[in-house]
Amino acid sequence: MDKRETGRQVMNEVLGVDYMTRRDQSKNAFNAPLRQFSEEACFGTIWSRPGLPRQTRSLLCLVMLTALGRAPELRIHVNAALNNGCTPEEIQEALYQTAAYCGLPAAIESFRVAEDVLRERGVLPE
């Protein structure tokens, strides 16, 4: 299996079939090169490495996306973290740590995004 096939398989597992269906339906000549890069490099190379479990990779993505202020991608990766077996408490702890290292405004926004996703998935703690 080549890197792109491996990446698409990992993406289906991590991001979900529904996400991949929407993604494939929105593919066009303009975004195709970037889509291929993400399939090959991000998921076919990095996410498929054996050195870290997917739960850890997911939590790392959450904190990096918080640091970068990328709420739309954070939403995708909160869903991925749940798909990868992360608990709401683990997601909360990872995002809480960003308050000290990324700043309170970034952490607040990430908590808002995560709460929305957790609520949508029916796993928001009381």
GROMACS elastic network, one bead per residue, 0.5 to 0.9 nm:
[ bonds ]
;  ai    aj funct       b0    kb
    1     4     6  0.81039   500
    1     5     6  0.59828   500
    1     6     6  0.62205   500
    2     5     6  0.54091   500
    2     6     6  0.61358   500
    2     7     6  0.84972   500
    2    40     6  0.84698   500
    2    44     6  0.80806   500
    3     6     6  0.50335   500
    3     7     6  0.58712   500
    3     8     6  0.85382   500
    3    39     6  0.75659   500
    3    41     6  0.76500   500
    3    43     6  0.82063   500
    3    45     6  0.66461   500
    4     8     6  0.61228   500
    4     9     6  0.85493   500
    4    36     6  0.70517   500
    4    37     6  0.84074   500
    4    38     6  0.87444   500
    4    39     6  0.53713   500
    4    41     6  0.82129   500
    4    43     6  0.81865   500
    4    44     6  0.58308   500
    4    45     6  0.89543   500
    5     8     6  0.51681   500
    5     9     6  0.61960   500
    5    10     6  0.86406   500
    5    39     6  0.78874   500
    5    40     6  0.79049   500
    5    44     6  0.73479   500
    6     9     6  0.51445   500
    6    10     6  0.62124   500
    6    11     6  0.85533   500
    6    39     6  0.80193   500
    6    40     6  0.76693   500
    6    43     6  0.74133   500
    6    45     6  0.82840   500
    6    48     6  0.76090   500
    7    10     6  0.51092   500
    7    11     6  0.59994   500
    7    12     6  0.85624   500
    7    38     6  0.79641   500
    7    40     6  0.54970   500
    7    41     6  0.77681   500
    7    42     6  0.74495   500
    7    45     6  0.72737   500
    7    47     6  0.78954   500
    7    48     6  0.74427   500
    8    12     6  0.61199   500
    8    13     6  0.86517   500
    8    20     6  0.84166   500
    8    39     6  0.58234   500
    8    40     6  0.81178   500
    8    43     6  0.72528   500
    8    44     6  0.73192   500
    9    12     6  0.51852   500
    9    13     6  0.64547   500
    9    14     6  0.87049   500
    9    43     6  0.85809   500
    9    44     6  0.84158   500
   10    13     6  0.50822   500
   10    14     6  0.59425   500
   10    15     6  0.81237   500
   10    39     6  0.87617   500
   10    43     6  0.61948   500
   10    44     6  0.72564   500
   10    47     6  0.73228   500
   10    48     6  0.69874   500
   11    14     6  0.50147   500
   11    15     6  0.52786   500
   11    16     6  0.68647   500
   11    17     6  0.82973   500
   11    19     6  0.88646   500
   11    20     6  0.73535   500
   11    39     6  0.75902   500
   11    43     6  0.64993   500
   11    44     6  0.87327   500
   11    47     6  0.88076   500
   12    15     6  0.56032   500
   12    17     6  0.51648   500
   12    18     6  0.84732   500
   12    19     6  0.79057   500
   12    20     6  0.63180   500
   13    16     6  0.55213   500
   13    17     6  0.74684   500
   13    80     6  0.86409   500
   13    83     6  0.76787   500
   13    84     6  0.81371   500
   14    17     6  0.89480   500
   14    54     6  0.82196   500
   14    58     6  0.89824   500
   14    77     6  0.87540   500
   14    79     6  0.85847   500
   14    80     6  0.52566   500
   14    81     6  0.77745   500
   14    82     6  0.89589   500
   14    83     6  0.60596   500
   14    84     6  0.62315   500
   15    18     6  0.81741   500
   15    19     6  0.61254   500
   15    20     6  0.72073   500
   15    76     6  0.72297   500
   15    77     6  0.75319   500
   15    79     6  0.70351   500
   15    81     6  0.86562   500
   15    83     6  0.71704   500
   15    84     6  0.88444   500
   16    19     6  0.54288   500
   16    20     6  0.64128   500
   16    21     6  0.87664   500
   16    79     6  0.86547   500
   16    80     6  0.75712   500
   16    83     6  0.75629   500
   17    20     6  0.50470   500
   17    21     6  0.60609   500
   17    22     6  0.86826   500
   18    21     6  0.50951   500
   18    22     6  0.63205   500
   18    23     6  0.85179   500
   19    22     6  0.52786   500
   19    23     6  0.60570   500
   19    24     6  0.85968   500
   19    76     6  0.85845   500
   20    24     6  0.59545   500
   20    25     6  0.84510   500
   21    24     6  0.51899   500
   21    25     6  0.61714   500
   21    26     6  0.87359   500
   22    25     6  0.51230   500
   22    26     6  0.63407   500
   22    27     6  0.88743   500
   23    26     6  0.52870   500
   23    27     6  0.64415   500
   23    35     6  0.88872   500
   24    27     6  0.52457   500
   24    28     6  0.88542   500
   25    28     6  0.85431   500
   26    31     6  0.87545   500
   27    30     6  0.81023   500
   27    31     6  0.62695   500
   27    32     6  0.60549   500
   27    35     6  0.78332   500
   28    31     6  0.56107   500
   28    32     6  0.57330   500
   29    32     6  0.53190   500
   29    33     6  0.78197   500
   30    33     6  0.72770   500
   30    34     6  0.84401   500
   31    34     6  0.55112   500
   31    35     6  0.61947   500
   31    36     6  0.87198   500
   32    35     6  0.50311   500
   32    36     6  0.60934   500
   32    37     6  0.85867   500
   33    36     6  0.51402   500
   33    37     6  0.62131   500
   33    38     6  0.87723   500
   34    38     6  0.62675   500
   34    39     6  0.86282   500
   35    38     6  0.52277   500
   35    39     6  0.62198   500
   35    40     6  0.86688   500
   36    39     6  0.50740   500
   36    40     6  0.61024   500
   36    41     6  0.83173   500
   37    40     6  0.52231   500
   37    41     6  0.55961   500
   37    42     6  0.73560   500
   38    41     6  0.53989   500
   38    43     6  0.65128   500
   38    44     6  0.81285   500
   39    42     6  0.60476   500
   39    43     6  0.53035   500
   39    44     6  0.58545   500
   39    45     6  0.85724   500
   40    43     6  0.59721   500
   40    45     6  0.62522   500
   40    46     6  0.87938   500
   41    44     6  0.55545   500
   41    45     6  0.50166   500
   41    46     6  0.64434   500
   41    47     6  0.86185   500
   42    45     6  0.59123   500
   42    46     6  0.51989   500
   42    47     6  0.62080   500
   42    48     6  0.86148   500
   43    46     6  0.55935   500
   43    48     6  0.61083   500
   43    49     6  0.89843   500
   44    47     6  0.64967   500
   44    48     6  0.57488   500
   44    49     6  0.84637   500
   45    48     6  0.55741   500
   45    49     6  0.64555   500
   46    49     6  0.55293   500
   47    50     6  0.83137   500
   47    52     6  0.87043   500
   47    54     6  0.74045   500
   47    57     6  0.74260   500
   48    54     6  0.88530   500
   49    52     6  0.72781   500
   49    53     6  0.89276   500
   50    53     6  0.71649   500
   52    55     6  0.81593   500
   52    56     6  0.63219   500
   52    57     6  0.65994   500
   53    56     6  0.54536   500
   53    57     6  0.64883   500
   53    58     6  0.87887   500
   54    58     6  0.60271   500
   54    59     6  0.86246   500
   54    81     6  0.81144   500
   54    84     6  0.60619   500
   54    85     6  0.83712   500
   54    86     6  0.89917   500
   55    58     6  0.50898   500
   55    59     6  0.63310   500
   55    60     6  0.86748   500
   55    81     6  0.63419   500
   55    82     6  0.85593   500
   55    83     6  0.89679   500
   55    84     6  0.55136   500
   55    85     6  0.63191   500
   55    86     6  0.56914   500
   56    59     6  0.51466   500
   56    60     6  0.61632   500
   56    61     6  0.86038   500
   56    81     6  0.88054   500
   56    86     6  0.85016   500
   57    60     6  0.50951   500
   57    61     6  0.62312   500
   57    62     6  0.87623   500
   57    81     6  0.85177   500
   58    61     6  0.50722   500
   58    62     6  0.63376   500
   58    63     6  0.89126   500
   58    77     6  0.67207   500
   58    78     6  0.78083   500
   58    80     6  0.68391   500
   58    81     6  0.50356   500
   58    82     6  0.87515   500
   58    84     6  0.74336   500
   58    86     6  0.79619   500
   59    62     6  0.50556   500
   59    63     6  0.64623   500
   59    64     6  0.86806   500
   59    77     6  0.86366   500
   59    78     6  0.85792   500
   59    81     6  0.68624   500
   59    86     6  0.80228   500
   59    90     6  0.79498   500
   59    91     6  0.67648   500
   59    94     6  0.63051   500
   59    95     6  0.85037   500
   60    63     6  0.53396   500
   60    64     6  0.61465   500
   60    65     6  0.85154   500
   60    94     6  0.80930   500
   61    64     6  0.51079   500
   61    65     6  0.59053   500
   61    66     6  0.83549   500
   61    74     6  0.78736   500
   61    77     6  0.69153   500
   61    78     6  0.89109   500
   61    81     6  0.89013   500
   62    65     6  0.52811   500
   62    66     6  0.61196   500
   62    67     6  0.86739   500
   62    73     6  0.89562   500
   62    74     6  0.61320   500
   62    77     6  0.65152   500
   62    78     6  0.69546   500
   62    81     6  0.83596   500
   62    91     6  0.79441   500
   62    94     6  0.73619   500
   62    95     6  0.70876   500
   62   110     6  0.83873   500
   63    67     6  0.61887   500
   63    68     6  0.86459   500
   63    74     6  0.88944   500
   63    94     6  0.65327   500
   63    95     6  0.62420   500
   63    97     6  0.82089   500
   63    98     6  0.63366   500
   63   102     6  0.85758   500
   63   110     6  0.89096   500
   64    67     6  0.50131   500
   64    68     6  0.62066   500
   64    69     6  0.85258   500
   64    70     6  0.88328   500
   64    98     6  0.89723   500
   65    69     6  0.59214   500
   65    70     6  0.52580   500
   65    71     6  0.72667   500
   65    73     6  0.70563   500
   65    74     6  0.58152   500
   65    77     6  0.87555   500
   65   110     6  0.86479   500
   66    70     6  0.63788   500
   66    71     6  0.73639   500
   66    74     6  0.71715   500
   66    95     6  0.76919   500
   66    98     6  0.71856   500
   66   102     6  0.73112   500
   66   106     6  0.59662   500
   66   107     6  0.67046   500
   66   109     6  0.80653   500
   66   110     6  0.60560   500
   67    70     6  0.79929   500
   67    98     6  0.73963   500
   67   101     6  0.81925   500
   67   102     6  0.53260   500
   67   103     6  0.83112   500
   67   106     6  0.68055   500
   67   107     6  0.84754   500
   68    71     6  0.87998   500
   68   102     6  0.87055   500
   68   106     6  0.84995   500
   69    74     6  0.85450   500
   69   106     6  0.63991   500
   69   109     6  0.82336   500
   69   110     6  0.82408   500
   70    73     6  0.56298   500
   70    74     6  0.60569   500
   70    75     6  0.88438   500
   70   110     6  0.88837   500
   71    75     6  0.61988   500
   71    76     6  0.88034   500
   71   109     6  0.74760   500
   71   110     6  0.68405   500
   71   113     6  0.67948   500
   72    75     6  0.52750   500
   72    76     6  0.67458   500
   72    77     6  0.89609   500
   72   113     6  0.84276   500
   73    76     6  0.50921   500
   73    77     6  0.62867   500
   73    78     6  0.86865   500
   74    77     6  0.50196   500
   74    78     6  0.60325   500
   74    79     6  0.85977   500
   74   110     6  0.73560   500
   74   113     6  0.72554   500
   74   114     6  0.78854   500
   75    78     6  0.52631   500
   75    79     6  0.65210   500
   75    80     6  0.86951   500
   75   110     6  0.86569   500
   75   113     6  0.60176   500
   75   114     6  0.67117   500
   75   116     6  0.84626   500
   75   117     6  0.67268   500
   76    79     6  0.53805   500
   76    80     6  0.62978   500
   76    81     6  0.87933   500
   76   117     6  0.88714   500
   77    81     6  0.58829   500
   77    82     6  0.84519   500
   78    81     6  0.50013   500
   78    82     6  0.63900   500
   78    83     6  0.86162   500
   78    91     6  0.76787   500
   78   113     6  0.83069   500
   78   114     6  0.62009   500
   78   117     6  0.68735   500
   78   118     6  0.81282   500
   79    82     6  0.52134   500
   79    83     6  0.62117   500
   79    84     6  0.86235   500
   79   114     6  0.86484   500
   79   117     6  0.67597   500
   79   118     6  0.81423   500
   79   121     6  0.83442   500
   80    84     6  0.60270   500
   80    85     6  0.86833   500
   80    86     6  0.87537   500
   81    85     6  0.64226   500
   81    86     6  0.52784   500
   81    87     6  0.80141   500
   81    91     6  0.77064   500
   82    85     6  0.51798   500
   82    86     6  0.50375   500
   82    87     6  0.65199   500
   82    88     6  0.76762   500
   82    91     6  0.86302   500
   82   118     6  0.87076   500
   82   121     6  0.89499   500
   83    86     6  0.74003   500
   86    89     6  0.81052   500
   86    90     6  0.61316   500
   86    91     6  0.67790   500
   87    90     6  0.51615   500
   87    91     6  0.63611   500
   87    92     6  0.85670   500
   87   123     6  0.88380   500
   88    91     6  0.50529   500
   88    92     6  0.60344   500
   88    93     6  0.86279   500
   88   114     6  0.88702   500
   88   118     6  0.73255   500
   88   123     6  0.70754   500
   88   124     6  0.70003   500
   88   125     6  0.72357   500
   89    93     6  0.61628   500
   89    94     6  0.86351   500
   89   125     6  0.81887   500
   90    93     6  0.51063   500
   90    94     6  0.61769   500
   90    95     6  0.85728   500
   91    94     6  0.52148   500
   91    95     6  0.61708   500
   91    96     6  0.84283   500
   91   114     6  0.80034   500
   92    95     6  0.52267   500
   92    96     6  0.58781   500
   92    97     6  0.86195   500
   92   111     6  0.76171   500
   92   114     6  0.82435   500
   93    97     6  0.62222   500
   93    98     6  0.88431   500
   94    97     6  0.53892   500
   94    98     6  0.68798   500
   95    98     6  0.52125   500
   95    99     6  0.72290   500
   95   107     6  0.62603   500
   95   108     6  0.88682   500
   95   110     6  0.68382   500
   95   111     6  0.68407   500
   95   114     6  0.88210   500
   96    99     6  0.55598   500
   96   100     6  0.78628   500
   96   107     6  0.67090   500
   96   108     6  0.89389   500
   96   111     6  0.81599   500
   97   100     6  0.58532   500
   97   101     6  0.68295   500
   97   102     6  0.84226   500
   97   107     6  0.82902   500
   98   102     6  0.50187   500
   98   103     6  0.66571   500
   98   104     6  0.77312   500
   98   106     6  0.75879   500
   98   107     6  0.57368   500
   99   102     6  0.56532   500
   99   105     6  0.78027   500
   99   106     6  0.71302   500
   99   107     6  0.50317   500
   99   108     6  0.78836   500
  100   103     6  0.57805   500
  100   104     6  0.71793   500
  100   107     6  0.86946   500
  101   104     6  0.87280   500
  102   105     6  0.82819   500
  102   106     6  0.62686   500
  102   107     6  0.71057   500
  103   106     6  0.55916   500
  103   107     6  0.64056   500
  103   108     6  0.87716   500
  104   107     6  0.50416   500
  104   108     6  0.59859   500
  104   109     6  0.86150   500
  105   108     6  0.51182   500
  105   109     6  0.63088   500
  105   110     6  0.86654   500
  106   109     6  0.53023   500
  106   110     6  0.62558   500
  106   111     6  0.86734   500
  107   110     6  0.50173   500
  107   111     6  0.60519   500
  107   112     6  0.85822   500
  108   111     6  0.51109   500
  108   112     6  0.62743   500
  108   113     6  0.87788   500
  109   112     6  0.50872   500
  109   113     6  0.63455   500
  109   114     6  0.86429   500
  110   113     6  0.51064   500
  110   114     6  0.60315   500
  110   115     6  0.84181   500
  111   114     6  0.50433   500
  111   115     6  0.58912   500
  111   116     6  0.85216   500
  112   115     6  0.51700   500
  112   116     6  0.62989   500
  112   117     6  0.88011   500
  113   116     6  0.52481   500
  113   117     6  0.64289   500
  113   118     6  0.86991   500
  114   117     6  0.51315   500
  114   118     6  0.59962   500
  114   119     6  0.83972   500
  115   118     6  0.50623   500
  115   119     6  0.59147   500
  115   120     6  0.84353   500
  115   124     6  0.66673   500
  116   119     6  0.51476   500
  116   120     6  0.61160   500
  116   121     6  0.86062   500
  116   124     6  0.85258   500
  117   120     6  0.50005   500
  117   121     6  0.61015   500
  117   122     6  0.85001   500
  117   123     6  0.87120   500
  117   124     6  0.83412   500
  118   121     6  0.50665   500
  118   122     6  0.60482   500
  118   123     6  0.51619   500
  118   125     6  0.83083   500
  119   123     6  0.60508   500
  119   124     6  0.50262   500
  119   125     6  0.87277   500
  120   123     6  0.78436   500
  120   124     6  0.83443   500
  121   124     6  0.77589   500
  122   125     6  0.89438   500
